[in-house]
Amino acid sequence: MTTTTPSDLARATLRHDDHPFRGIALLIGATLCLATSDSLAKYLSATLPSIEIAWIRFVVFVLLLAPVAFAGDRAPLRSHKPVLQVFRALALVVSSLLFITALRYLPIAEASATSFVAPLFVTALSIVVLGEVVGLHRWAATLVGLCGVLIVVRPGTAAFDPASILPVASAFAWAITLVMTRMISGADRIITTMAYSAVVGVLALSALVPFVWVTPSWRDLLLGVGVGVASSVGHWLVVLAFRHADASVLAPFSYVQLVWVTVIGFVVFAELPDLWTFVGAAFIIGSGLYTAHRERRRHAKTVPAEPNPTA
């Protein structure tokens, strides 16, 4: 899964300079990269199994990250919370696998819209895992978002596709990843978290990929590399965006990704979401923006400043 989540990624980034338009431009570029990665993964899913696509993606991630991770640091995997880092990385792998599998069966816009429910799961998990107190407003926003998911999925109707559960499950796994990111925040550096994500992802998927291996053609391999490059660049642009602007400024623009996947879905896959998908997406987006707003207000009261990026 490759959706952006401004309120949570902001916790991992650091004090920014005040260039909001630069941050917005970077985030919009990130959403285009992430939408491209998802679209390539969907196209590739016709010939390769999901595990193999995810494996190629993580291998590319490792190859791109290694020069950065080891450039001035010979111990990028040195962590104060290694067990938590491993479990976070495994949750990320599960989220990626579920979302790539969903792309095989569902229109890309529908899968992406449903996956944006992740911040709402974060709200619920924060109570259980982090002991946070969630007020009435955030609970109301969560319920509205879940109603949006039901509108998109439409269980119990002829329009229901069992595969539509996959992006919801992917969003839940991504929410677990984000909650663990909060638990790690302040203990480890960003490069350490990224290194664990890459290395653990490759190791976990390398244990699974022999059981489903399909020898890729040169075309498939090129597309797989494209998935990894687009995803890695997209996530790096997200990090850069938060060095230039507040999460509250960037949050609305993360949903531009839905515009990209809708356009790509129509042009490349001849997929056009129905009216109910648009209605459900509006509910999910509205609830997500309101949750980000309430999170920003709560964070502003408890944390006067974001940490410094050079720390």
N, C-alpha and C positions, 0 to 999 in steps of 0.2 A: 504494500500500500504506500502511495506517495503523495498524500495530501499534505498541505502545509497547515500548521497550527500555531498561529502567532502568539497567543498568550502563554503557551508553554515553551516554545522555542526561545521566547524572549528571556526566560529564566536562565537559559544556557548561554546566551550572549551577554555582552557586557556593556558598560557605559558607552553611549553613542555620541557622535557629533550631530549637530543639528542641520541635517540636509534631508528633509522629509521627501522631497521630490526624487532625489537620488535613491532613497530607500524604496519608494514606491516603484520606480523604474526597475530596480533590481528584483523586487518581489514579483512583478508582472513577468519579467524574464524568467524567473524561477518557475512560475506556474506554467509557462509555455514549455519549459524543459521537462517538467514533471508530466504534463499532459502528453508530450511526445513520447516519453518513456513508457507510459501506460499504453499508448496507442501501438507502439512497436511490440510491446509484450502481447497485446491482444492479437496482433497480426501473426506473431510468431507462434502463438498457442495452437494454431491450426496444424503445425508440423512437429512441435516439440512439447514434451510434458512440462507442467508448471515447475516441478522441482528442478529440472534442467535449466529452464529459463532463469529461475531465481539464482541458481548456482553460478551461471555465467555472469549475472548482474553483480553478485558479490565478489567474484573473482576480479572483475573489472574495477570494482570499488577498492579492493586491496591494492591492485597495481597502481591506481591513481593516487591513493592515499600514502603509500609507502614512502615515496620521495619526500613528501611533506612531513610525515610523521618522524622520519629518521634524519631529516636535514640538520636540525640542531638539537636533537634529543635521541639518545641511544636507548632510552627505556620508555617508549610511549605506552607500554602496557603496564607500567608501574602504577598501581591503583591502591587507594586507601579502602576501597570497598569492592574487591575483585569478585566476590560471589554475587553481589548485586549487579555488577557489570555484566557478568555472564548471563544471569537470568534476564536482564534487560535485552541483551542481544538476542537471546532465544525467542523472546516475545516479539521482537522485531522480525525475525525470520518467519515465525508463524503468521504474523500479519501480512508479510509479503507473499507468502505461499497462498494464503486464502484469497487475497485480492487478485493475484495473477490467475488463479483457478476461476474466480468469478468472471474475469474478463473473457474466458473461453466461452461462457454460456450467456452472458448478459450484455445488453447494449452498454457501451463504455460510459455514456452520460448517466445512465441509471445506477451503475455500480459506483461511480464517483460521487454522485449526489448522496447515496446512502452512506458512503464511507465518511462523510463529513459529520456524522453523528458522534464521532470519537470524543470531542470535547465534553459532550453530555455524559458519556460514560466516565470521563475523568472526574466530573463533579460527584458522581455516585461513589466511585472508588476512593476519592479523597477522604470521604467520611470514614470508610472502613479502614483504609491503610494509613492515612496521614492524620486521622483524628480531627479533621477540619469540621467546622460548624457551617452548614449550608443554610442560608436563609430562605424565606418564602419566595423571594423573587427568582433566585437561581433554580429552585425546585420547579417553579412555574415554567421557566424557560426550558428546563429539561423535559418536562411533560409535553410542551409544545413541539420540541424537536422530535420526541418519540412518536408523536402523532404524525409528524411529517414522514417519518420512516414507514409507518403503517400505511400512509397514503401511497407512497411509492411502491411498497411491497404488496399491499392489498391481500393479506392472508384470508383464506376462506372464499375467495372469488375465483372466477375462471381465469383471471389475469395473473394469478399467483404462480410464480416459478420458484420451486424449492431452491434453486441456485441463488435466489435473491437473499437467502440467509447468509451466504458466504461473505459479502462485503460488510454485513452487520457484525459477523464474527471477527472479521479482519479489523474493523474499527474498534472492537472491544480489546483485541490483542494490542492494537496501537495505543489504546488508552492505558493499558498496563505499562507499555513502554514509556509513555509520558509520565506516569506517576512515579515510576522508578527513576526517571530522569530528574524529577524533583527531589527524590531521596538522595541522589548522587550529587546534585548541584551544590557547589561549595566545597566538596570533598575532592573531586577530580577535575582536571582540565577538560576542555572540549575535545582536544586532540586525543586524549586517553579514551574518552567515551566513544569517539568515532573509530579508533583503532580496535577496541573490543568488538564493536558492531561488525566491523569488516572481518576480523580474524575468526571470531566465533561463528559468524554466518557462513564463512567458507568451510570451516571444519564440520559444522553440523550438516550442511548440505552435501558435502563430499561423502559423508557416511550414507546418505540416502540416494544420491544420484546414480550409483552403479545398478540399483534395482530397477530403474526406469530408463536407463540410458538409451538414447536414440542418436546415432552418429549424425551430427548436423552437416548440412551442406555448407559450402563457403558462403552462400547467401544467408543461410540461417545464422551462421557464426557472426557474420557482419551485422545482422539485425540484433543479435544478442549483445554484441559489443555496444551497439547504439543504445540499447536499453540501459546498460550500465553507465555509459558516459552521460547520457541525458539525465538519468536519475542523480548521479553524483554531482554533476554541475548544478542541477536544480537545487539540491539541498545546500550546496556551498553558497549559492546566490542568496538563499534564505538567510543564512548566517550573516552574510555581508549586509543584507538589507537591514537587519536589526542593529547594525553598527551605525546606521544613519538616521533611524527614525524609531519612534515609540511603537509598541505593539498596538496601542489604541489607534494610531494613524494607519498602520499597515493592515490591521485585521480585515476590513472590508475588501481589500484587494486580493486576499488569498482566495476568495471565491471566484475570481476571474478564471481560475482553472476549470470551473464548470463550463464557462463559455468556450474555452479552447477545446475541451473534450466533446462538447456538443457539435461544434463546427467540424472537427476532425472526424467524429463519428458519422456525420452526414456525408462528408466529402469522400472519405476513404471506405467506410463500411456501409454506406447507404442506410444508416440508422437515424431515425428521428424520434426523440422521446415523445410520448403522448402527453396530453394535457395534465393528467394526474401526476406524472413525474415532475412536471414543472411546478405544480401546486405543492407537492410534497417537498421539493427542493427549496421552495420559498419559505416553508415552515422551518426547515432545518437551518437554512441560512439565517433567518431572523432570530431563531433561538440561539444559534452559535454566536452571532454578533452581540446579542444582549448578555449572554454568559461572559463573553470577553470583556464587555463593558463593566459588568459587576465585579469580575476578577480584577480588572485594572483599578477600580475604586478601592477594593479590599486590599490589594497589594500596595497601593499608594499610602494607605493608613498604617501599614505594618512595616514596610520597607521604604525608607526615604529616598534611596538611590540604588540604581543597579550597580553590580560590581564592575570593576575596571577590566577592559578587555586584555590588557597586557599582564594581568596577574597570572 
